[in-house]
Amino acid sequence: MVGAGRRPRGRVWIVATQRARRRRLSARVEHELDARSVGVAAWLLRRTRGRVARLYRRKVLVLTTTGRRSGLPRTVVVQFFPDGEDLVVVAANSGLDRHPAWYLNLMADPSARVEVDGRSLAVRAEQLTPAEAAERWPQVLEAAPDYARFPERTDRSIPLVRLVPVDGALPDQSDAGSSPGDAGSSPGRCGIYRSAEDQRAVLAAYDRLAATWPVERRDLDLATSVGSVHVIDSGPIDGRPVLLLHAASMGAISWAPNVAALVDAGFRPYAVDHPGEANRSVLADPARYPADDDEVAALYAEVADGLGIAGCPVIGASAGGQRALRYALAHPDRVTHLALVGPMGLTPLGPGALLRMVAASLRPTARRVRATAAWALGAAPAVVELYGPWFALVLRSVAPPPRVARPTATPARLLRTVSAPTLVVLGGDDRLVGRPERAMRRARNLPDVTVHVLPSGHLVNVERAEDVDALLLRLLDR
């Protein structure tokens, strides 16, 4: 019996209470995981000069404060949001009802030190006013939409803190890389590679594969905002241009099985070496490379301008498929036809696959490299014979982690805005893209799409070259 003066607790109240409990539990679990992994995360960031964070498309720093009670240094790993030369951090604490310890430490002593992208600098903390925080919050959500969950978990006002370098601008790191003209020419200047010897081995292997290019080629080097971008140009000078964007770690040379069919049909394919990977492109600064979607789209607009291309078909394989998709979304007037072959970007790369690739890069033992190559590429002779040794060499030679942004699923609402006629070719046994049924469901959000599933592993354009060539030419005839 309900007591006098008390109202029965309705279903709405019960559901709201259950949701609140789930939010609090999620906050506690997330906070506990963060607390237990901070040592490993800090080690990885320091060891990789911040590159591991870019696999998740995040800007992350190591923050060291002075404990307000102990007086001892306290280190945490937090995401930051650039504001000119300053760094803005969010005292979210996973949405718990208490402020994080590092924030309380900064309020007691605003002097701190941060490590970001391999650099260390002293900073002074300044909390943003409520008005400044309200103005900055939409920019935080634009860069990290998942931060929207934190205010929903707590009634606490979440502070934003600006970390101001006490010596002004961040230290210049332009001498960390190698310029296009001197790649591997001086000790210690080996760019993305573990050593100068590794760099020479990769470039020699690249040149051996390029020598087997099935048609006459012209090697171009374009100056861009990120460095020198190498392009293999083939086909008739007056042919219709086509941009070819390669799979991660494979290089422009991985389009060798497909260029002859395009050239025979009168096209002029431009196979682009994505900068920051093992190939003939060279980053101006190895610590800075096109990682997020906007940077990638802007880079390929630069490349197209450098080639004198106003608009053309764009074909992408694997990670190149995601790059092609983002380019088409950012510059729909530049993409007349879109082909995605075994593409990332329709489905996310699972954490297990990511850990496998990172583990092989961090500790590339012969056994681990062989196992990772077999898992990623499959056992098809056409793939193993052509690119198995190349892929294994790249895993051994590139400094960890490889500069490949973690593939994420493009939202369906964006897929529905693609205006170009689109071909999607999936491998029935693709361990990176995953089950073709799931990728097909996602692909059908594209307004004008044709989807084909072929009996193949991940490198569909290599393993099923003739089938893929026929499908590409059918698309380009439209």
C-alpha positions as CSV (number, residue, x, y, z in Angstrom):
1,M,0.0,0.0,0.0
2,V,1.3,3.5,-0.9
3,G,1.7,5.6,2.2
4,A,-0.5,8.7,2.7
5,G,0.8,11.7,0.8
6,R,3.1,9.6,-1.4
7,R,2.7,9.3,-5.1
8,P,3.4,6.0,-6.8
9,R,6.7,5.7,-8.6
10,G,5.7,5.5,-12.2
11,R,7.5,3.7,-15.1
12,V,9.1,7.0,-16.3
13,W,10.7,7.5,-12.9
14,I,12.0,3.9,-12.8
15,V,13.5,4.1,-16.3
16,A,15.1,7.5,-15.5
17,T,16.7,6.0,-12.3
18,Q,18.0,3.0,-14.2
19,R,19.5,5.1,-16.9
20,A,21.2,7.3,-14.2
21,R,22.6,4.3,-12.5
22,R,24.0,3.0,-15.9
23,R,25.6,6.3,-16.6
24,R,27.3,6.4,-13.1
25,L,28.5,2.8,-13.6
26,S,29.8,3.6,-17.1
27,A,31.7,6.6,-15.6
28,R,33.2,4.5,-12.8
29,V,34.3,1.7,-15.2
30,E,35.8,4.2,-17.7
31,H,37.6,6.1,-15.0
32,E,39.0,2.8,-13.5
33,L,40.3,1.7,-16.9
34,D,41.9,5.1,-17.5
35,A,43.6,5.0,-14.1
36,R,45.0,1.5,-14.6
37,S,46.3,2.2,-18.1
38,V,47.9,5.6,-17.6
39,G,51.4,4.1,-17.2
40,V,51.2,2.1,-20.4
41,A,49.6,5.0,-22.3
42,A,52.3,7.4,-21.2
43,W,55.0,4.9,-22.2
44,L,53.4,4.4,-25.6
45,L,53.1,8.1,-26.3
46,R,56.7,8.8,-25.3
47,R,58.0,5.8,-27.2
48,T,56.1,6.7,-30.4
49,R,56.4,10.5,-30.1
50,G,52.6,10.7,-29.9
51,R,52.0,8.8,-33.1
52,V,50.0,6.0,-31.5
53,A,47.3,8.6,-30.6
54,R,46.8,9.4,-34.2
55,L,45.7,5.9,-34.9
56,Y,42.6,6.9,-33.0
57,R,42.5,10.4,-34.6
58,R,43.2,12.0,-31.2
59,K,45.6,14.8,-30.1
60,V,46.9,13.5,-26.7
61,L,49.5,14.8,-24.3
62,V,51.3,13.6,-21.2
63,L,50.6,16.1,-18.4
64,T,52.8,16.2,-15.2
65,T,51.5,18.2,-12.3
66,T,52.6,18.6,-8.7
67,G,50.5,16.7,-6.2
68,R,48.7,19.3,-4.0
69,R,49.1,17.1,-0.9
70,S,52.2,15.0,-1.6
71,G,54.3,17.6,-3.4
72,L,55.3,14.8,-5.8
73,P,55.1,14.8,-9.6
74,R,51.8,13.2,-10.9
75,T,51.5,12.1,-14.5
76,V,48.3,11.6,-16.5
77,V,47.4,11.3,-20.2
78,V,44.7,13.6,-21.5
79,Q,43.3,14.6,-24.8
80,F,43.9,18.2,-25.8
81,F,42.4,20.7,-28.3
82,P,44.8,23.3,-29.9
83,D,44.0,27.0,-29.4
84,G,46.7,28.8,-31.3
85,E,49.9,28.0,-29.4
86,D,47.9,27.0,-26.3
87,L,46.5,23.6,-25.4
88,V,43.0,23.3,-24.0
89,V,42.2,20.2,-21.8
90,V,38.9,19.1,-20.4
91,A,38.5,18.1,-16.7
92,A,35.9,15.5,-17.6
93,N,37.1,12.7,-15.3
94,S,34.9,10.2,-17.3
95,G,31.8,12.1,-16.1
96,L,32.2,11.3,-12.4
97,D,30.8,13.7,-9.9
98,R,34.2,14.8,-8.7
99,H,36.9,16.8,-10.4
100,P,40.0,14.9,-11.6
101,A,43.1,15.0,-9.3
102,W,45.2,16.6,-12.0
103,Y,42.7,19.6,-12.2
104,L,42.8,20.1,-8.5
105,N,46.6,19.9,-8.6
106,L,46.7,22.7,-11.3
107,M,44.3,24.9,-9.2
108,A,46.7,24.5,-6.3
109,D,49.9,25.0,-8.4
110,P,49.3,26.1,-12.1
111,S,52.9,25.3,-13.1
112,A,53.1,22.0,-15.0
113,R,54.9,20.2,-17.8
114,V,53.5,18.6,-21.0
115,E,55.0,16.2,-23.5
116,V,53.4,16.4,-26.9
117,D,54.5,14.9,-30.3
118,G,57.9,14.1,-28.8
119,R,58.4,17.5,-27.3
120,S,58.5,18.6,-23.7
121,L,57.6,22.1,-22.5
122,A,56.7,24.0,-19.4
123,V,53.2,25.4,-19.2
124,R,51.0,27.5,-16.9
125,A,47.4,26.5,-16.4
126,E,44.5,29.0,-16.7
127,Q,40.9,27.9,-16.1
128,L,38.5,29.2,-18.7
129,T,35.7,31.4,-17.4
130,P,32.2,30.0,-17.8
131,A,31.5,32.2,-20.8
132,E,34.8,31.1,-22.4
133,A,34.1,27.5,-21.7
134,A,30.6,27.7,-23.2
135,E,32.1,29.3,-26.3
136,R,34.8,26.7,-26.6
137,W,32.6,23.6,-25.9
138,P,31.1,23.3,-29.4
139,Q,34.7,23.2,-30.8
140,V,35.5,20.4,-28.4
141,L,32.5,18.4,-29.5
142,E,33.3,19.0,-33.2
143,A,36.8,17.5,-32.7
144,A,35.6,14.8,-30.2
145,P,31.9,14.1,-30.4
146,D,32.2,11.4,-27.8
147,Y,32.8,14.1,-25.2
148,A,29.0,14.8,-25.2
149,R,28.5,11.8,-22.9
150,F,30.4,13.3,-20.0
151,P,27.9,16.2,-19.1
152,E,25.1,13.6,-19.3
153,R,26.7,11.6,-16.5
154,T,27.1,14.3,-13.9
155,D,25.5,17.5,-12.5
156,R,29.1,18.8,-12.0
157,S,30.1,21.7,-14.2
158,I,33.0,20.4,-16.2
159,P,35.9,22.9,-16.3
160,L,38.1,23.6,-19.3
161,V,41.7,24.5,-18.7
162,R,44.1,26.3,-21.0
163,L,47.8,25.3,-20.8
164,V,49.9,28.2,-21.9
165,P,53.6,27.5,-22.9
166,V,55.7,29.7,-20.6
167,D,58.4,30.2,-23.3
168,G,55.9,31.1,-26.0
169,A,55.5,29.0,-29.1
170,L,56.0,25.2,-29.2
171,P,59.6,24.3,-30.1
172,D,60.4,23.9,-33.8
173,Q,60.9,20.4,-34.9
174,S,61.6,21.0,-38.5
175,D,65.0,19.3,-38.3
176,A,63.4,16.0,-37.3
177,G,62.5,15.0,-40.8
178,S,64.3,14.6,-44.1
179,S,63.7,16.8,-47.1
180,P,62.8,15.3,-50.5
181,G,66.2,15.8,-51.8
182,D,68.2,14.2,-49.0
183,A,66.1,11.2,-47.9
184,G,68.5,8.9,-46.1
185,S,71.6,10.9,-47.0
186,S,72.7,11.7,-43.4
187,P,72.9,9.7,-40.2
188,G,69.8,10.1,-38.0
189,R,67.7,11.7,-40.7
190,C,65.7,8.6,-41.7
191,G,62.2,10.1,-41.5
192,I,59.6,7.5,-40.6
193,Y,62.0,4.6,-40.6
194,R,63.8,2.8,-37.8
195,S,67.2,3.4,-39.3
196,A,68.8,4.7,-42.4
197,E,69.5,1.1,-43.4
198,D,65.8,0.3,-43.2
199,Q,65.0,3.3,-45.3
200,R,67.4,2.3,-48.0
201,A,66.0,-1.3,-48.0
202,V,62.4,-0.1,-48.4
203,L,63.3,2.3,-51.2
204,A,65.3,-0.3,-53.0
205,A,62.4,-2.8,-52.7
206,Y,60.0,-0.1,-54.0
207,D,62.2,0.6,-57.0
208,R,62.4,-3.2,-57.8
209,L,58.6,-3.4,-57.8
210,A,58.2,-0.2,-59.8
211,A,60.5,-1.6,-62.4
212,T,57.9,-4.3,-63.1
213,W,55.2,-1.7,-63.8
214,P,53.4,-3.1,-66.8
215,V,53.2,0.1,-68.9
216,E,55.4,3.0,-69.5
217,R,55.5,5.2,-66.4
218,R,56.6,8.8,-65.6
219,D,57.6,9.5,-62.0
220,L,56.4,12.8,-60.6
221,D,57.2,14.6,-57.3
222,L,54.8,17.3,-56.3
223,A,55.5,19.9,-53.6
224,T,52.7,20.1,-51.1
225,S,52.1,21.6,-47.6
226,V,53.1,18.3,-46.0
227,G,56.2,17.6,-48.1
228,S,57.0,15.9,-51.4
229,V,54.3,13.6,-52.8
230,H,55.4,11.0,-55.3
231,V,53.0,10.0,-58.2
232,I,53.4,7.3,-60.8
233,D,51.9,8.7,-64.0
234,S,51.0,6.3,-66.8
235,G,49.0,6.2,-70.0
236,P,48.5,8.7,-72.9
237,I,49.2,12.4,-72.1
238,D,45.7,13.3,-73.4
239,G,44.1,10.4,-71.6
240,R,41.3,10.9,-69.1
241,P,42.8,11.2,-65.7
242,V,42.1,8.8,-62.9
243,L,43.4,9.1,-59.3
244,L,44.5,5.8,-57.6
245,L,44.8,5.8,-53.8
246,H,46.6,2.7,-52.4
247,A,46.0,0.5,-49.4
248,A,47.9,1.3,-46.2
249,S,51.5,0.2,-46.2
250,M,51.3,-1.0,-49.8
251,G,52.4,2.1,-51.8
252,A,51.4,3.2,-55.3
253,I,53.2,0.2,-56.7
254,S,50.3,-2.0,-55.5
255,W,48.2,-0.8,-58.5
256,A,50.5,-2.6,-61.0
257,P,47.9,-5.4,-61.6
258,N,45.3,-2.8,-62.7
259,V,47.0,0.0,-64.6
260,A,47.3,-1.8,-67.9
261,A,43.6,-2.3,-68.3
262,L,43.0,1.4,-67.6
263,V,45.7,2.6,-70.0
264,D,44.4,0.2,-72.7
265,A,41.0,1.9,-72.3
266,G,42.4,5.3,-72.9
267,F,42.8,6.5,-69.3
268,R,45.7,8.2,-67.7
269,P,46.0,6.8,-64.1
270,Y,47.9,8.7,-61.5
271,A,48.9,6.3,-58.6
272,V,49.7,8.5,-55.6
273,D,52.1,7.5,-52.8
274,H,50.4,8.6,-49.6
275,P,52.9,10.6,-47.5
276,G,53.8,9.3,-44.1
277,E,54.0,5.7,-45.3
278,A,56.7,3.5,-46.7
279,N,57.0,4.7,-50.3
280,R,58.6,7.5,-52.4
281,S,56.7,10.4,-50.8
282,V,58.7,12.3,-48.1
283,L,57.2,14.2,-45.2
284,A,58.7,17.6,-44.5
285,D,58.3,16.8,-40.8
286,P,57.9,13.1,-39.8
287,A,56.0,14.1,-36.7
288,R,53.3,15.8,-38.7
289,Y,51.3,14.1,-41.4
290,P,47.8,14.2,-42.8
291,A,45.9,12.0,-40.3
292,D,42.4,13.3,-40.0
293,D,39.7,13.4,-42.7
294,D,39.9,17.1,-43.3
295,E,43.7,17.0,-43.7
296,V,43.5,14.1,-46.1
297,A,40.9,15.7,-48.3
298,A,42.9,18.9,-48.4
299,L,46.0,17.0,-49.3
300,Y,44.4,15.3,-52.3
301,A,42.9,18.6,-53.5
302,E,46.5,19.9,-53.5
303,V,47.7,16.8,-55.4
304,A,44.9,17.2,-58.0
305,D,45.8,20.9,-58.4
306,G,49.5,20.0,-58.8
307,L,48.5,17.5,-61.6
308,G,46.2,20.1,-63.2
309,I,43.1,18.0,-62.6
310,A,39.8,19.8,-62.1
311,G,37.7,16.7,-61.7
312,C,38.2,13.0,-62.4
313,P,37.3,9.4,-61.2
314,V,38.9,8.4,-57.9
315,I,39.7,4.8,-57.1
316,G,40.7,3.7,-53.6
317,A,41.7,0.4,-52.0
318,S,41.5,-0.4,-48.3
319,A,42.6,2.8,-46.4
320,G,42.9,4.4,-49.8
321,G,39.2,3.7,-50.1
322,Q,38.5,5.7,-47.0
323,R,40.7,8.6,-48.3
324,A,38.8,8.5,-51.6
325,L,35.5,8.6,-49.8
326,R,36.5,11.5,-47.6
327,Y,37.8,13.4,-50.6
328,A,34.5,12.9,-52.4
329,L,32.6,14.2,-49.4
330,A,34.8,17.2,-49.0
331,H,35.1,18.0,-52.8
332,P,32.1,16.5,-54.6
333,D,32.8,18.7,-57.7
334,R,36.2,17.1,-58.1
335,V,35.1,13.4,-58.1
336,T,33.1,12.3,-61.2
337,H,33.1,8.6,-60.3
338,L,34.1,6.8,-57.1
339,A,35.3,3.2,-56.8
340,L,36.0,1.7,-53.3
341,V,37.8,-1.7,-53.5
342,G,38.0,-3.6,-50.2
343,P,37.5,-0.2,-48.5
344,M,38.0,0.8,-45.0
345,G,35.6,3.6,-44.0
346,L,32.4,1.6,-44.4
347,T,33.1,-0.5,-41.3
348,P,35.4,0.3,-38.5
349,L,38.7,-1.5,-37.9
350,G,38.1,-3.7,-34.8
351,P,40.4,-3.3,-31.7
352,G,41.7,-6.8,-32.2
353,A,42.9,-6.0,-35.7
354,L,44.4,-2.8,-34.5
355,L,46.3,-4.4,-31.6
356,R,47.6,-7.1,-34.0
357,M,49.1,-4.5,-36.4
358,V,50.5,-2.3,-33.5
359,A,52.1,-5.4,-31.9
360,A,53.8,-6.4,-35.1
361,S,55.1,-2.8,-35.5
362,L,56.3,-2.4,-31.9
363,R,58.0,-5.9,-31.8
364,P,58.5,-7.1,-35.4
365,T,59.9,-10.6,-34.7
366,A,60.2,-12.8,-37.8
367,R,57.4,-15.1,-36.6
368,R,55.0,-12.2,-35.7
369,V,55.7,-10.5,-39.1
370,R,54.9,-13.7,-41.0
371,A,51.7,-14.3,-39.0
372,T,50.5,-10.7,-39.4
373,A,51.3,-10.6,-43.1
374,A,49.4,-13.9,-43.7
375,W,46.5,-12.7,-41.6
376,A,46.2,-9.3,-43.4
377,L,47.0,-10.4,-47.0
378,G,45.7,-13.9,-47.1
379,A,47.3,-16.9,-48.8
380,A,46.4,-16.2,-52.5
381,P,49.6,-16.7,-54.6
382,A,48.9,-13.5,-56.6
383,V,49.1,-11.5,-53.4
384,V,51.8,-13.4,-51.5
385,E,54.2,-13.6,-54.4
386,L,53.8,-9.9,-55.5
387,Y,53.5,-8.1,-52.2
388,G,54.2,-10.5,-49.3
389,P,57.9,-9.7,-49.0
390,W,57.2,-6.0,-49.4
391,F,54.5,-6.0,-46.6
392,A,56.8,-7.9,-44.3
393,L,59.7,-5.5,-45.0
394,V,57.5,-2.5,-44.2
395,L,56.4,-4.0,-40.9
396,R,60.0,-4.5,-39.9
397,S,61.3,-1.1,-41.2
398,V,58.9,1.6,-40.3
399,A,59.2,3.0,-36.8
400,P,56.2,2.2,-34.6
401,P,53.4,2.8,-34.9
402,P,52.9,3.1,-38.6
403,R,51.5,6.5,-39.6
404,V,48.1,5.2,-40.6
405,A,45.0,6.8,-39.0
406,R,42.7,4.2,-37.5
407,P,39.9,3.5,-40.0
408,T,36.5,4.6,-38.7
409,A,33.0,4.1,-40.1
410,T,31.8,7.0,-42.1
411,P,28.3,8.1,-40.7
412,A,25.4,6.9,-42.8
413,R,24.1,10.5,-43.0
414,L,27.4,11.5,-44.8
415,L,27.3,8.4,-47.1
416,R,23.9,9.6,-48.3
417,T,25.4,12.9,-49.5
418,V,27.9,11.3,-52.0
419,S,26.8,12.5,-55.4
420,A,29.2,10.5,-57.6
421,P,28.2,7.1,-59.1
422,T,29.9,4.6,-56.9
423,L,31.3,1.1,-57.2
424,V,32.0,-0.9,-54.0
425,V,33.9,-4.2,-54.4
426,L,34.2,-6.4,-51.3
427,G,36.2,-9.5,-50.6
428,G,34.2,-12.4,-49.2
429,D,37.1,-13.4,-46.9
430,D,38.3,-9.9,-45.9
431,R,39.6,-10.0,-42.3
432,L,40.1,-6.2,-42.1
433,V,36.8,-5.0,-43.6
434,G,35.0,-7.9,-41.9
435,R,31.8,-9.7,-43.0
436,P,30.7,-8.5,-46.4
437,E,27.0,-8.5,-45.3
438,R,27.7,-5.7,-42.8
439,A,29.8,-3.7,-45.3
440,M,27.0,-4.1,-48.0
441,R,24.4,-2.7,-45.6
442,R,26.5,0.3,-45.0
443,A,27.4,0.7,-48.7
444,R,23.7,0.9,-49.6
445,N,23.5,4.3,-47.9
446,L,25.4,5.6,-50.9
447,P,22.7,7.1,-53.3
448,D,24.0,5.7,-56.6
449,V,25.9,2.6,-55.7
450,T,26.7,-0.8,-57.2
451,V,28.1,-3.5,-54.8
452,H,29.9,-6.7,-55.8
453,V,31.3,-9.4,-53.5
454,L,34.2,-11.4,-54.9
455,P,35.9,-14.5,-53.5
456,S,38.9,-12.7,-52.2
457,G,40.9,-11.6,-49.2
458,H,41.6,-7.9,-48.4
459,L,43.7,-6.9,-51.5
460,V,40.8,-7.5,-53.9
461,N,42.4,-5.4,-56.7
462,V,45.4,-7.8,-56.7
463,E,43.8,-11.1,-55.9
464,R,40.9,-10.6,-58.4
465,A,42.6,-8.2,-60.8
466,E,40.7,-9.1,-64.0
467,D,37.3,-9.0,-62.3
468,V,38.1,-5.7,-60.6
469,D,39.4,-4.2,-63.9
470,A,36.1,-5.2,-65.7
471,L,34.0,-3.6,-62.9
472,L,36.1,-0.5,-62.9
473,L,35.8,0.0,-66.7
474,R,32.1,-0.6,-66.5
475,L,31.8,2.2,-63.9
476,L,34.0,4.6,-65.8
477,D,31.9,4.1,-69.0
478,R,28.9,5.6,-67.3
